[in-house]
Amino acid sequence: MSAEPAFKPRLAAIPDPGEPKIVAEGINKTFINRENGEEVVAIENLDLTIRDQEFVAIIGPSGCGKSTFLYMLAGFEDISAGTLSMDGHPVTGPGPDRGIVFQEFILFPWRTVLRNITLGLEMQKVPRAEAEAAARKWIGLTGLTGFEDAYPATLSGGMKQRVAIARALAYNPEVVLLDEPFGALDVQTKFYMIRDLQTLWQEAHKTIVMVTHSVSEAVIMADRVVVFSARPARIIYDERIDIARPRDALDPKVIDRQREVTEVLSAEVDKQMRREAGRNPLGN
């Protein structure tokens, strides 16, 4: 496995919230259960405002609708009711103003690191020299210098995800959506990725929305943590994390905020489990 490239984060203060970038009002999302034809309410009457250049982490019980909400922001899923807008314009489908990074490493094996990162720019017909310059900027910022001509098969999991992140940033979207970006990484690689990329987001000057199951990821990386309830999702916690970066997992302030978020999340998971146990008692 290839060694992880070194990257030194700089101490950075938490930016003041900007103007509203994404506004969700009264969002509902329903599905039809294919097995029994019943309607399933995934999200109900959800209101959320995300400001320009703010990093918001969304966490919640499994199956609560947080990834569904992210896919709505991406334009992959339609809303059932309510309004969802970006810069005052309705979100009606995917667009180049939003980039997304998935849990799995979606790279093209026949393209080098450099060519994977320039892909979005090539699709936008950006001149080759300009596309390569933009890609090299993000190669440097994500700690991939020296691996420009490497192919995905030769990279570690962490490096592959760095390529995916650099590609999402290189074509300059206004909003970056992260769907469990570290979920497929081993514990050690995840630790180094989180440590190294904390201040990258401020270098990017983007609005970032991350869905995660990890309280530590949310508190260490985000400006603000939002907790969704069990399905149907609604917001039960929404707080800013006013701790300067880079954040240390052993910092008492970080530990206190992790404990606070964990208590909220654990109470909601317990409630969900009791509800499910009531619907499916033993012996039925």
PyRosetta script that sets phi, psi and omega in degrees:
from pyrosetta import init, pose_from_sequence

init()
pose = pose_from_sequence("MSAEPAFKPRLAAIPDPGEPKIVAEGINKTFINRENGEEVVAIENLDLTIRDQEFVAIIGPSGCGKSTFLYMLAGFEDISAGTLSMDGHPVTGPGPDRGIVFQEFILFPWRTVLRNITLGLEMQKVPRAEAEAAARKWIGLTGLTGFEDAYPATLSGGMKQRVAIARALAYNPEVVLLDEPFGALDVQTKFYMIRDLQTLWQEAHKTIVMVTHSVSEAVIMADRVVVFSARPARIIYDERIDIARPRDALDPKVIDRQREVTEVLSAEVDKQMRREAGRNPLGN")
pose.set_psi(1, 139.7)
pose.set_omega(1, -178.6)
pose.set_phi(2, -70.2)
pose.set_psi(2, 146.6)
pose.set_omega(2, 178.8)
pose.set_phi(3, -71.6)
pose.set_psi(3, 147.4)
pose.set_omega(3, 177.2)
pose.set_phi(4, -73.9)
pose.set_psi(4, 130.7)
pose.set_omega(4, 178.8)
pose.set_phi(5, -67.9)
pose.set_psi(5, 146.7)
pose.set_omega(5, -179.8)
pose.set_phi(6, -75.9)
pose.set_psi(6, 147.7)
pose.set_omega(6, -179.4)
pose.set_phi(7, -154.9)
pose.set_psi(7, 127.8)
pose.set_omega(7, -177.4)
pose.set_phi(8, -107.1)
pose.set_psi(8, 111.7)
pose.set_omega(8, 177.6)
pose.set_phi(9, -73.2)
pose.set_psi(9, 151.3)
pose.set_omega(9, 177.1)
pose.set_phi(10, -103.2)
pose.set_psi(10, 149.6)
pose.set_omega(10, 177.0)
pose.set_phi(11, -63.3)
pose.set_psi(11, 131.0)
pose.set_omega(11, -177.2)
pose.set_phi(12, -141.4)
pose.set_psi(12, 136.9)
pose.set_omega(12, 176.7)
pose.set_phi(13, -78.3)
pose.set_psi(13, 162.1)
pose.set_omega(13, 177.7)
pose.set_phi(14, -78.7)
pose.set_psi(14, 125.1)
pose.set_omega(14, -178.4)
pose.set_phi(15, -68.8)
pose.set_psi(15, 151.4)
pose.set_omega(15, 174.1)
pose.set_phi(16, -69.8)
pose.set_psi(16, 144.4)
pose.set_omega(16, 179.5)
pose.set_phi(17, -60.4)
pose.set_psi(17, 139.9)
pose.set_omega(17, 179.0)
pose.set_phi(18, -91.8)
pose.set_psi(18, -159.3)
pose.set_omega(18, 177.8)
pose.set_phi(19, -71.1)
pose.set_psi(19, 155.8)
pose.set_omega(19, 178.2)
pose.set_phi(20, -56.6)
pose.set_psi(20, 131.1)
pose.set_omega(20, 179.5)
pose.set_phi(21, -107.1)
pose.set_psi(21, -49.6)
pose.set_omega(21, 179.6)
pose.set_phi(22, -120.5)
pose.set_psi(22, 130.2)
pose.set_omega(22, 179.3)
pose.set_phi(23, -129.0)
pose.set_psi(23, 119.5)
pose.set_omega(23, 174.5)
pose.set_phi(24, -111.5)
pose.set_psi(24, 126.6)
pose.set_omega(24, -178.3)
pose.set_phi(25, -131.5)
pose.set_psi(25, 121.2)
pose.set_omega(25, 176.0)
pose.set_phi(26, 60.2)
pose.set_psi(26, 36.7)
pose.set_omega(26, -175.4)
pose.set_phi(27, -71.9)
pose.set_psi(27, 128.3)
pose.set_omega(27, 170.9)
pose.set_phi(28, -122.7)
pose.set_psi(28, 144.0)
pose.set_omega(28, 173.9)
pose.set_phi(29, -139.3)
pose.set_psi(29, 122.8)
pose.set_omega(29, 178.6)
pose.set_phi(30, -122.3)
pose.set_psi(30, 148.6)
pose.set_omega(30, 175.1)
pose.set_phi(31, -124.9)
pose.set_psi(31, 161.7)
pose.set_omega(31, 172.0)
pose.set_phi(32, -105.1)
pose.set_psi(32, 123.1)
pose.set_omega(32, 176.7)
pose.set_phi(33, -66.9)
pose.set_psi(33, 118.1)
pose.set_omega(33, -175.5)
pose.set_phi(34, -68.7)
pose.set_psi(34, -22.3)
pose.set_omega(34, -178.1)
pose.set_phi(35, -78.0)
pose.set_psi(35, -41.4)
pose.set_omega(35, -175.9)
pose.set_phi(36, -121.2)
pose.set_psi(36, -1.9)
pose.set_omega(36, 177.8)
pose.set_phi(37, 75.6)
pose.set_psi(37, 5.3)
pose.set_omega(37, -179.1)
pose.set_phi(38, -81.2)
pose.set_psi(38, 152.2)
pose.set_omega(38, 177.8)
pose.set_phi(39, -80.3)
pose.set_psi(39, 133.3)
pose.set_omega(39, 177.1)
pose.set_phi(40, -113.1)
pose.set_psi(40, 124.2)
pose.set_omega(40, 178.3)
pose.set_phi(41, -93.0)
pose.set_psi(41, 111.4)
pose.set_omega(41, -178.1)
pose.set_phi(42, -88.2)
pose.set_psi(42, -40.7)
pose.set_omega(42, -179.4)
pose.set_phi(43, -134.7)
pose.set_psi(43, 138.4)
pose.set_omega(43, -175.2)
pose.set_phi(44, -136.8)
pose.set_psi(44, 118.8)
pose.set_omega(44, 172.9)
pose.set_phi(45, 51.1)
pose.set_psi(45, 51.8)
pose.set_omega(45, -176.1)
pose.set_phi(46, -95.0)
pose.set_psi(46, 128.8)
pose.set_omega(46, 176.4)
pose.set_phi(47, -117.7)
pose.set_psi(47, 130.5)
pose.set_omega(47, 178.9)
pose.set_phi(48, -156.4)
pose.set_psi(48, 130.2)
pose.set_omega(48, 174.1)
pose.set_phi(49, -115.2)
pose.set_psi(49, 128.4)
pose.set_omega(49, 178.3)
pose.set_phi(50, -117.3)
pose.set_psi(50, 128.5)
pose.set_omega(50, -173.0)
pose.set_phi(51, -93.3)
pose.set_psi(51, 161.1)
pose.set_omega(51, -177.7)
pose.set_phi(52, -57.6)
pose.set_psi(52, 130.7)
pose.set_omega(52, 178.7)
pose.set_phi(53, 63.5)
pose.set_psi(53, 23.6)
pose.set_omega(53, 175.3)
pose.set_phi(54, -94.8)
pose.set_psi(54, 142.2)
pose.set_omega(54, 175.5)
pose.set_phi(55, -104.4)
pose.set_psi(55, 110.8)
pose.set_omega(55, -178.0)
pose.set_phi(56, -113.7)
pose.set_psi(56, 126.6)
pose.set_omega(56, 175.0)
pose.set_phi(57, -103.1)
pose.set_psi(57, 131.5)
pose.set_omega(57, 177.9)
pose.set_phi(58, -110.7)
pose.set_psi(58, 127.6)
pose.set_omega(58, -178.8)
pose.set_phi(59, -133.6)
pose.set_psi(59, 155.2)
pose.set_omega(59, 180.0)
pose.set_phi(60, 178.1)
pose.set_psi(60, 172.6)
pose.set_omega(60, 179.1)
pose.set_phi(61, -59.1)
pose.set_psi(61, 156.4)
pose.set_omega(61, 177.3)
pose.set_phi(62, -57.8)
pose.set_psi(62, 136.5)
pose.set_omega(62, 177.2)
pose.set_phi(63, 76.5)
pose.set_psi(63, 15.2)
pose.set_omega(63, -174.7)
pose.set_phi(64, -83.2)
pose.set_psi(64, -12.3)
pose.set_omega(64, 178.7)
pose.set_phi(65, 108.6)
pose.set_psi(65, 7.9)
pose.set_omega(65, -177.8)
pose.set_phi(66, -68.5)
pose.set_psi(66, -41.0)
pose.set_omega(66, 176.6)
pose.set_phi(67, -69.2)
pose.set_psi(67, -34.9)
pose.set_omega(67, 175.8)
pose.set_phi(68, -59.3)
pose.set_psi(68, -43.0)
pose.set_omega(68, 178.6)
pose.set_phi(69, -63.8)
pose.set_psi(69, -41.2)
pose.set_omega(69, 178.3)
pose.set_phi(70, -61.2)
pose.set_psi(70, -40.9)
pose.set_omega(70, 179.8)
pose.set_phi(71, -69.4)
pose.set_psi(71, -27.4)
pose.set_omega(71, 171.3)
pose.set_phi(72, -64.9)
pose.set_psi(72, -44.0)
pose.set_omega(72, 178.0)
pose.set_phi(73, -61.3)
pose.set_psi(73, -37.1)
pose.set_omega(73, 179.5)
pose.set_phi(74, -72.6)
pose.set_psi(74, -18.7)
pose.set_omega(74, -176.7)
pose.set_phi(75, 89.5)
pose.set_psi(75, 10.7)
pose.set_omega(75, 179.0)
pose.set_phi(76, -83.2)
pose.set_psi(76, -26.6)
pose.set_omega(76, -179.3)
pose.set_phi(77, -120.7)
pose.set_psi(77, 140.1)
pose.set_omega(77, 174.6)
pose.set_phi(78, -83.4)
pose.set_psi(78, 152.0)
pose.set_omega(78, 172.3)
pose.set_phi(79, -86.2)
pose.set_psi(79, 151.6)
pose.set_omega(79, 178.7)
pose.set_phi(80, -89.1)
pose.set_psi(80, -30.5)
pose.set_omega(80, 177.8)
pose.set_phi(81, -159.8)
pose.set_psi(81, 159.5)
pose.set_omega(81, -179.6)
pose.set_phi(82, 96.8)
pose.set_psi(82, -170.9)
pose.set_omega(82, 179.6)
pose.set_phi(83, -131.2)
pose.set_psi(83, 142.8)
pose.set_omega(83, 177.9)
pose.set_phi(84, -134.9)
pose.set_psi(84, 119.0)
pose.set_omega(84, -175.6)
pose.set_phi(85, -134.3)
pose.set_psi(85, 156.6)
pose.set_omega(85, 174.7)
pose.set_phi(86, -131.1)
pose.set_psi(86, 122.9)
pose.set_omega(86, -175.5)
pose.set_phi(87, 54.7)
pose.set_psi(87, 34.2)
pose.set_omega(87, 176.8)
pose.set_phi(88, 82.9)
pose.set_psi(88, -0.4)
pose.set_omega(88, -179.5)
pose.set_phi(89, -109.2)
pose.set_psi(89, 136.4)
pose.set_omega(89, -179.4)
pose.set_phi(90, -59.9)
pose.set_psi(90, 140.9)
pose.set_omega(90, 173.3)
pose.set_phi(91, -83.4)
pose.set_psi(91, 113.1)
pose.set_omega(91, -176.5)
pose.set_phi(92, -117.2)
pose.set_psi(92, -3.4)
pose.set_omega(92, -179.7)
pose.set_phi(93, 172.4)
pose.set_psi(93, 178.2)
pose.set_omega(93, 178.3)
pose.set_phi(94, -62.6)
pose.set_psi(94, 156.0)
pose.set_omega(94, 177.9)
pose.set_phi(95, -161.4)
pose.set_psi(95, 160.9)
pose.set_omega(95, -178.7)
pose.set_phi(96, -69.0)
pose.set_psi(96, -7.7)
pose.set_omega(96, 177.0)
pose.set_phi(97, -79.3)
pose.set_psi(97, -5.0)
pose.set_omega(97, 178.0)
pose.set_phi(98, -129.2)
pose.set_psi(98, 130.6)
pose.set_omega(98, 174.4)
pose.set_phi(99, -113.7)
pose.set_psi(99, 148.7)
pose.set_omega(99, -177.2)
pose.set_phi(100, -132.0)
pose.set_psi(100, 140.0)
pose.set_omega(100, 175.6)
pose.set_phi(101, -119.7)
pose.set_psi(101, 123.8)
pose.set_omega(101, -177.6)
pose.set_phi(102, -94.4)
pose.set_psi(102, 169.2)
pose.set_omega(102, 178.0)
pose.set_phi(103, -63.3)
pose.set_psi(103, -42.6)
pose.set_omega(103, 179.3)
pose.set_phi(104, -81.9)
pose.set_psi(104, 150.9)
pose.set_omega(104, -177.6)
pose.set_phi(105, -82.1)
pose.set_psi(105, 96.3)
pose.set_omega(105, -177.2)
pose.set_phi(106, -92.2)
pose.set_psi(106, 83.6)
pose.set_omega(106, 179.0)
pose.set_phi(107, -119.2)
pose.set_psi(107, 155.9)
pose.set_omega(107, 178.2)
pose.set_phi(108, -91.4)
pose.set_psi(108, 115.2)
pose.set_omega(108, -171.8)
pose.set_phi(109, -64.8)
pose.set_psi(109, -22.4)
pose.set_omega(109, -178.8)
pose.set_phi(110, -88.6)
pose.set_psi(110, -1.2)
pose.set_omega(110, 179.3)
pose.set_phi(111, -109.9)
pose.set_psi(111, 142.2)
pose.set_omega(111, 177.8)
pose.set_phi(112, -69.8)
pose.set_psi(112, 173.4)
pose.set_omega(112, 175.3)
pose.set_phi(113, -54.1)
pose.set_psi(113, -49.5)
pose.set_omega(113, -179.5)
pose.set_phi(114, -59.0)
pose.set_psi(114, -45.3)
pose.set_omega(114, -176.7)
pose.set_phi(115, -72.9)
pose.set_psi(115, -30.1)
pose.set_omega(115, 172.7)
pose.set_phi(116, -64.1)
pose.set_psi(116, -39.9)
pose.set_omega(116, -176.7)
pose.set_phi(117, -74.2)
pose.set_psi(117, -31.2)
pose.set_omega(117, 179.4)
pose.set_phi(118, -81.4)
pose.set_psi(118, -4.5)
pose.set_omega(118, -172.4)
pose.set_phi(119, -54.7)
pose.set_psi(119, -50.7)
pose.set_omega(119, -178.9)
pose.set_phi(120, -61.6)
pose.set_psi(120, -37.0)
pose.set_omega(120, 178.7)
pose.set_phi(121, -68.4)
pose.set_psi(121, -37.8)
pose.set_omega(121, 176.7)
pose.set_phi(122, -62.2)
pose.set_psi(122, -40.6)
pose.set_omega(122, 179.4)
pose.set_phi(123, -65.2)
pose.set_psi(123, -26.4)
pose.set_omega(123, 177.1)
pose.set_phi(124, -88.5)
pose.set_psi(124, 5.9)
pose.set_omega(124, 177.8)
pose.set_phi(125, 64.6)
pose.set_psi(125, 29.5)
pose.set_omega(125, 176.0)
pose.set_phi(126, -71.8)
pose.set_psi(126, 136.2)
pose.set_omega(126, 178.3)
pose.set_phi(127, -53.9)
pose.set_psi(127, 144.8)
pose.set_omega(127, -172.6)
pose.set_phi(128, -56.2)
pose.set_psi(128, -44.9)
pose.set_omega(128, -178.5)
pose.set_phi(129, -62.4)
pose.set_psi(129, -41.0)
pose.set_omega(129, 179.0)
pose.set_phi(130, -67.4)
pose.set_psi(130, -41.2)
pose.set_omega(130, 179.2)
pose.set_phi(131, -63.4)
pose.set_psi(131, -42.3)
pose.set_omega(131, -179.6)
pose.set_phi(132, -67.1)
pose.set_psi(132, -37.5)
pose.set_omega(132, 178.4)
pose.set_phi(133, -63.2)
pose.set_psi(133, -43.8)
pose.set_omega(133, 178.3)
pose.set_phi(134, -64.0)
pose.set_psi(134, -42.4)
pose.set_omega(134, -179.8)
pose.set_phi(135, -63.7)
pose.set_psi(135, -41.7)
pose.set_omega(135, -178.6)
pose.set_phi(136, -66.6)
pose.set_psi(136, -32.5)
pose.set_omega(136, 175.7)
pose.set_phi(137, -58.7)
pose.set_psi(137, -48.4)
pose.set_omega(137, -176.9)
pose.set_phi(138, -77.0)
pose.set_psi(138, -25.5)
pose.set_omega(138, 171.9)
pose.set_phi(139, -61.1)
pose.set_psi(139, -42.8)
pose.set_omega(139, 178.1)
pose.set_phi(140, -66.6)
pose.set_psi(140, -44.5)
pose.set_omega(140, -176.3)
pose.set_phi(141, -70.2)
pose.set_psi(141, -24.9)
pose.set_omega(141, 178.9)
pose.set_phi(142, -96.7)
pose.set_psi(142, 7.6)
pose.set_omega(142, 175.8)
pose.set_phi(143, 75.4)
pose.set_psi(143, 28.8)
pose.set_omega(143, -177.2)
pose.set_phi(144, -106.5)
pose.set_psi(144, 8.0)
pose.set_omega(144, 179.9)
pose.set_phi(145, -56.3)
pose.set_psi(145, 132.3)
pose.set_omega(145, -177.6)
pose.set_phi(146, 99.3)
pose.set_psi(146, -10.6)
pose.set_omega(146, -179.1)
pose.set_phi(147, -112.8)
pose.set_psi(147, 14.9)
pose.set_omega(147, -175.9)
pose.set_phi(148, -55.3)
pose.set_psi(148, -37.8)
pose.set_omega(148, -174.6)
pose.set_phi(149, -99.4)
pose.set_psi(149, 7.6)
pose.set_omega(149, 179.1)
pose.set_phi(150, -78.6)
pose.set_psi(150, 152.9)
pose.set_omega(150, 176.9)
pose.set_phi(151, -100.6)
pose.set_psi(151, 152.6)
pose.set_omega(151, -176.1)
pose.set_phi(152, -51.8)
pose.set_psi(152, -35.3)
pose.set_omega(152, -177.8)
pose.set_phi(153, -62.4)
pose.set_psi(153, -21.2)
pose.set_omega(153, -178.0)
pose.set_phi(154, -93.7)
pose.set_psi(154, -0.9)
pose.set_omega(154, -174.4)
pose.set_phi(155, -100.4)
pose.set_psi(155, 151.8)
pose.set_omega(155, 172.0)
pose.set_phi(156, -73.5)
pose.set_psi(156, 168.3)
pose.set_omega(156, 179.1)
pose.set_phi(157, -59.7)
pose.set_psi(157, -42.1)
pose.set_omega(157, -179.9)
pose.set_phi(158, -64.0)
pose.set_psi(158, -38.9)
pose.set_omega(158, 179.6)
pose.set_phi(159, -69.5)
pose.set_psi(159, -36.3)
pose.set_omega(159, 176.5)
pose.set_phi(160, -61.2)
pose.set_psi(160, -41.1)
pose.set_omega(160, -179.8)
pose.set_phi(161, -70.4)
pose.set_psi(161, -31.5)
pose.set_omega(161, 173.8)
pose.set_phi(162, -61.4)
pose.set_psi(162, -40.7)
pose.set_omega(162, 178.1)
pose.set_phi(163, -61.9)
pose.set_psi(163, -44.3)
pose.set_omega(163, -179.6)
pose.set_phi(164, -62.5)
pose.set_psi(164, -39.9)
pose.set_omega(164, 178.8)
pose.set_phi(165, -67.5)
pose.set_psi(165, -44.5)
pose.set_omega(165, 178.8)
pose.set_phi(166, -61.0)
pose.set_psi(166, -39.6)
pose.set_omega(166, 179.6)
pose.set_phi(167, -64.2)
pose.set_psi(167, -40.1)
pose.set_omega(167, -179.9)
pose.set_phi(168, -66.3)
pose.set_psi(168, -30.1)
pose.set_omega(168, -178.3)
pose.set_phi(169, -88.0)
pose.set_psi(169, -27.0)
pose.set_omega(169, -170.4)
pose.set_phi(170, -64.0)
pose.set_psi(170, -35.7)
pose.set_omega(170, -177.7)
pose.set_phi(171, -88.2)
pose.set_psi(171, 11.6)
pose.set_omega(171, 167.1)
pose.set_phi(172, 64.3)
pose.set_psi(172, 50.7)
pose.set_omega(172, 173.1)
pose.set_phi(173, -71.8)
pose.set_psi(173, 158.1)
pose.set_omega(173, 178.2)
pose.set_phi(174, -79.7)
pose.set_psi(174, -28.9)
pose.set_omega(174, -177.6)
pose.set_phi(175, -127.8)
pose.set_psi(175, 135.2)
pose.set_omega(175, 175.3)
pose.set_phi(176, -114.7)
pose.set_psi(176, 127.9)
pose.set_omega(176, -178.9)
pose.set_phi(177, -110.1)
pose.set_psi(177, 127.0)
pose.set_omega(177, -176.8)
pose.set_phi(178, -117.3)
pose.set_psi(178, 116.0)
pose.set_omega(178, -178.6)
pose.set_phi(179, -104.9)
pose.set_psi(179, 96.0)
pose.set_omega(179, -177.9)
pose.set_phi(180, 48.7)
pose.set_psi(180, 56.9)
pose.set_omega(180, -171.1)
pose.set_phi(181, -65.7)
pose.set_psi(181, -19.1)
pose.set_omega(181, -178.9)
pose.set_phi(182, -111.8)
pose.set_psi(182, 8.0)
pose.set_omega(182, -173.8)
pose.set_phi(183, -64.2)
pose.set_psi(183, -28.9)
pose.set_omega(183, -177.1)
pose.set_phi(184, -93.0)
pose.set_psi(184, 4.3)
pose.set_omega(184, -176.8)
pose.set_phi(185, -95.6)
pose.set_psi(185, 151.3)
pose.set_omega(185, 174.2)
pose.set_phi(186, -71.6)
pose.set_psi(186, 165.4)
pose.set_omega(186, -171.9)
pose.set_phi(187, -59.3)
pose.set_psi(187, -44.6)
pose.set_omega(187, -177.4)
pose.set_phi(188, -66.0)
pose.set_psi(188, -45.4)
pose.set_omega(188, 179.6)
pose.set_phi(189, -63.3)
pose.set_psi(189, -40.8)
pose.set_omega(189, 178.7)
pose.set_phi(190, -59.9)
pose.set_psi(190, -41.6)
pose.set_omega(190, 179.8)
pose.set_phi(191, -58.8)
pose.set_psi(191, -47.5)
pose.set_omega(191, -178.1)
pose.set_phi(192, -69.2)
pose.set_psi(192, -36.9)
pose.set_omega(192, 178.7)
pose.set_phi(193, -62.5)
pose.set_psi(193, -47.7)
pose.set_omega(193, -178.9)
pose.set_phi(194, -63.6)
pose.set_psi(194, -43.1)
pose.set_omega(194, 179.0)
pose.set_phi(195, -61.2)
pose.set_psi(195, -46.5)
pose.set_omega(195, -173.1)
pose.set_phi(196, -75.2)
pose.set_psi(196, -31.4)
pose.set_omega(196, -172.0)
pose.set_phi(197, -97.2)
pose.set_psi(197, 0.9)
pose.set_omega(197, -177.2)
pose.set_phi(198, -52.2)
pose.set_psi(198, -50.1)
pose.set_omega(198, -175.1)
pose.set_phi(199, -92.2)
pose.set_psi(199, -4.1)
pose.set_omega(199, 175.6)
pose.set_phi(200, -57.8)
pose.set_psi(200, -38.2)
pose.set_omega(200, -176.1)
pose.set_phi(201, -61.8)
pose.set_psi(201, -34.2)
pose.set_omega(201, 178.3)
pose.set_phi(202, -74.1)
pose.set_psi(202, -30.4)
pose.set_omega(202, 173.0)
pose.set_phi(203, -64.3)
pose.set_psi(203, -32.0)
pose.set_omega(203, -176.0)
pose.set_phi(204, -75.1)
pose.set_psi(204, -27.3)
pose.set_omega(204, -177.5)
pose.set_phi(205, 55.2)
pose.set_psi(205, 48.9)
pose.set_omega(205, -179.1)
pose.set_phi(206, -120.9)
pose.set_psi(206, 159.1)
pose.set_omega(206, 166.2)
pose.set_phi(207, -83.6)
pose.set_psi(207, 129.0)
pose.set_omega(207, -174.7)
pose.set_phi(208, -127.4)
pose.set_psi(208, 132.4)
pose.set_omega(208, 175.4)
pose.set_phi(209, -123.7)
pose.set_psi(209, 120.3)
pose.set_omega(209, -178.5)
pose.set_phi(210, -119.2)
pose.set_psi(210, 130.3)
pose.set_omega(210, 171.3)
pose.set_phi(211, -98.4)
pose.set_psi(211, 133.0)
pose.set_omega(211, -179.0)
pose.set_phi(212, -151.4)
pose.set_psi(212, 157.4)
pose.set_omega(212, 170.6)
pose.set_phi(213, -96.6)
pose.set_psi(213, -7.0)
pose.set_omega(213, -171.4)
pose.set_phi(214, -98.8)
pose.set_psi(214, 118.3)
pose.set_omega(214, 177.1)
pose.set_phi(215, -63.8)
pose.set_psi(215, -40.9)
pose.set_omega(215, -178.3)
pose.set_phi(216, -64.2)
pose.set_psi(216, -41.9)
pose.set_omega(216, 176.6)
pose.set_phi(217, -58.5)
pose.set_psi(217, -45.5)
pose.set_omega(217, -176.6)
pose.set_phi(218, -62.6)
pose.set_psi(218, -48.0)
pose.set_omega(218, -175.7)
pose.set_phi(219, -71.9)
pose.set_psi(219, -38.2)
pose.set_omega(219, -177.7)
pose.set_phi(220, -72.1)
pose.set_psi(220, -33.7)
pose.set_omega(220, -171.3)
pose.set_phi(221, -99.5)
pose.set_psi(221, -33.8)
pose.set_omega(221, -166.2)
pose.set_phi(222, -91.5)
pose.set_psi(222, 157.4)
pose.set_omega(222, 169.3)
pose.set_phi(223, -78.1)
pose.set_psi(223, -24.8)
pose.set_omega(223, -172.0)
pose.set_phi(224, -152.6)
pose.set_psi(224, 139.0)
pose.set_omega(224, -179.7)
pose.set_phi(225, -117.3)
pose.set_psi(225, 129.7)
pose.set_omega(225, 178.5)
pose.set_phi(226, -119.2)
pose.set_psi(226, 129.6)
pose.set_omega(226, 178.7)
pose.set_phi(227, -109.0)
pose.set_psi(227, 126.4)
pose.set_omega(227, 174.6)
pose.set_phi(228, -89.1)
pose.set_psi(228, 147.5)
pose.set_omega(228, 173.6)
pose.set_phi(229, -76.8)
pose.set_psi(229, 172.3)
pose.set_omega(229, 171.0)
pose.set_phi(230, -62.8)
pose.set_psi(230, 158.6)
pose.set_omega(230, -177.4)
pose.set_phi(231, -57.3)
pose.set_psi(231, 135.5)
pose.set_omega(231, -0.1)
pose.set_phi(232, -75.6)
pose.set_psi(232, 134.8)
pose.set_omega(232, -172.0)
pose.set_phi(233, -67.3)
pose.set_psi(233, 137.6)
pose.set_omega(233, 168.0)
pose.set_phi(234, -145.7)
pose.set_psi(234, 165.9)
pose.set_omega(234, -177.1)
pose.set_phi(235, -88.4)
pose.set_psi(235, 125.3)
pose.set_omega(235, 179.9)
pose.set_phi(236, -115.0)
pose.set_psi(236, -4.9)
pose.set_omega(236, 178.9)
pose.set_phi(237, -157.7)
pose.set_psi(237, 135.8)
pose.set_omega(237, -179.3)
pose.set_phi(238, -155.1)
pose.set_psi(238, 101.6)
pose.set_omega(238, -175.3)
pose.set_phi(239, -139.6)
pose.set_psi(239, 144.9)
pose.set_omega(239, 173.0)
pose.set_phi(240, -79.2)
pose.set_psi(240, 148.3)
pose.set_omega(240, 178.9)
pose.set_phi(241, -108.1)
pose.set_psi(241, 91.4)
pose.set_omega(241, -174.5)
pose.set_phi(242, -89.9)
pose.set_psi(242, 66.3)
pose.set_omega(242, 177.6)
pose.set_phi(243, -126.2)
pose.set_psi(243, 129.0)
pose.set_omega(243, -177.3)
pose.set_phi(244, -64.0)
pose.set_psi(244, 151.1)
pose.set_omega(244, 176.9)
pose.set_phi(245, -98.4)
pose.set_psi(245, 155.1)
pose.set_omega(245, -1.6)
pose.set_phi(246, -74.2)
pose.set_psi(246, 144.5)
pose.set_omega(246, -178.5)
pose.set_phi(247, -94.7)
pose.set_psi(247, 138.0)
pose.set_omega(247, -179.6)
pose.set_phi(248, -102.1)
pose.set_psi(248, 130.0)
pose.set_omega(248, -179.2)
pose.set_phi(249, -60.1)
pose.set_psi(249, -20.3)
pose.set_omega(249, -179.5)
pose.set_phi(250, -95.4)
pose.set_psi(250, -1.1)
pose.set_omega(250, 176.7)
pose.set_phi(251, -64.6)
pose.set_psi(251, 127.5)
pose.set_omega(251, -179.7)
pose.set_phi(252, -54.4)
pose.set_psi(252, -34.1)
pose.set_omega(252, 178.7)
pose.set_phi(253, -66.3)
pose.set_psi(253, -40.6)
pose.set_omega(253, 178.2)
pose.set_phi(254, -66.0)
pose.set_psi(254, -43.9)
pose.set_omega(254, 180.0)
pose.set_phi(255, -60.9)
pose.set_psi(255, -42.0)
pose.set_omega(255, 179.5)
pose.set_phi(256, -62.5)
pose.set_psi(256, -42.3)
pose.set_omega(256, -179.8)
pose.set_phi(257, -70.3)
pose.set_psi(257, -36.1)
pose.set_omega(257, 176.2)
pose.set_phi(258, -62.8)
pose.set_psi(258, -41.6)
pose.set_omega(258, 179.2)
pose.set_phi(259, -63.3)
pose.set_psi(259, -41.5)
pose.set_omega(259, -179.5)
pose.set_phi(260, -61.8)
pose.set_psi(260, -48.1)
pose.set_omega(260, -179.7)
pose.set_phi(261, -66.6)
pose.set_psi(261, -40.1)
pose.set_omega(261, -179.9)
pose.set_phi(262, -61.6)
pose.set_psi(262, -39.8)
pose.set_omega(262, 178.9)
pose.set_phi(263, -62.4)
pose.set_psi(263, -43.3)
pose.set_omega(263, 178.8)
pose.set_phi(264, -64.0)
pose.set_psi(264, -47.0)
pose.set_omega(264, -177.6)
pose.set_phi(265, -66.1)
pose.set_psi(265, -43.5)
pose.set_omega(265, -178.3)
pose.set_phi(266, -63.2)
pose.set_psi(266, -40.0)
pose.set_omega(266, 178.5)
pose.set_phi(267, -62.4)
pose.set_psi(267, -38.2)
pose.set_omega(267, -179.9)
pose.set_phi(268, -71.4)
pose.set_psi(268, -39.1)
pose.set_omega(268, 177.4)
pose.set_phi(269, -64.4)
pose.set_psi(269, -41.8)
pose.set_omega(269, 178.0)
pose.set_phi(270, -60.8)
pose.set_psi(270, -41.8)
pose.set_omega(270, 179.4)
pose.set_phi(271, -63.1)
pose.set_psi(271, -41.8)
pose.set_omega(271, 179.3)
pose.set_phi(272, -63.1)
pose.set_psi(272, -43.3)
pose.set_omega(272, -178.3)
pose.set_phi(273, -65.8)
pose.set_psi(273, -39.1)
pose.set_omega(273, 177.7)
pose.set_phi(274, -65.8)
pose.set_psi(274, -38.5)
pose.set_omega(274, 179.3)
pose.set_phi(275, -64.7)
pose.set_psi(275, -43.8)
pose.set_omega(275, 179.6)
pose.set_phi(276, -67.8)
pose.set_psi(276, -36.4)
pose.set_omega(276, 177.7)
pose.set_phi(277, -64.2)
pose.set_psi(277, -35.7)
pose.set_omega(277, 178.4)
pose.set_phi(278, -68.2)
pose.set_psi(278, -32.0)
pose.set_omega(278, 178.7)
pose.set_phi(279, -78.9)
pose.set_psi(279, -27.7)
pose.set_omega(279, -176.5)
pose.set_phi(280, -129.2)
pose.set_psi(280, 67.7)
pose.set_omega(280, -179.1)
pose.set_phi(281, -63.2)
pose.set_psi(281, 153.2)
pose.set_omega(281, 179.7)
pose.set_phi(282, -58.4)
pose.set_psi(282, 136.8)
pose.set_omega(282, 178.4)
pose.set_phi(283, 97.5)
pose.set_psi(283, -10.9)
pose.set_omega(283, 179.3)
pose.set_phi(284, -97.9)
pose.dump_pdb("model.pdb")
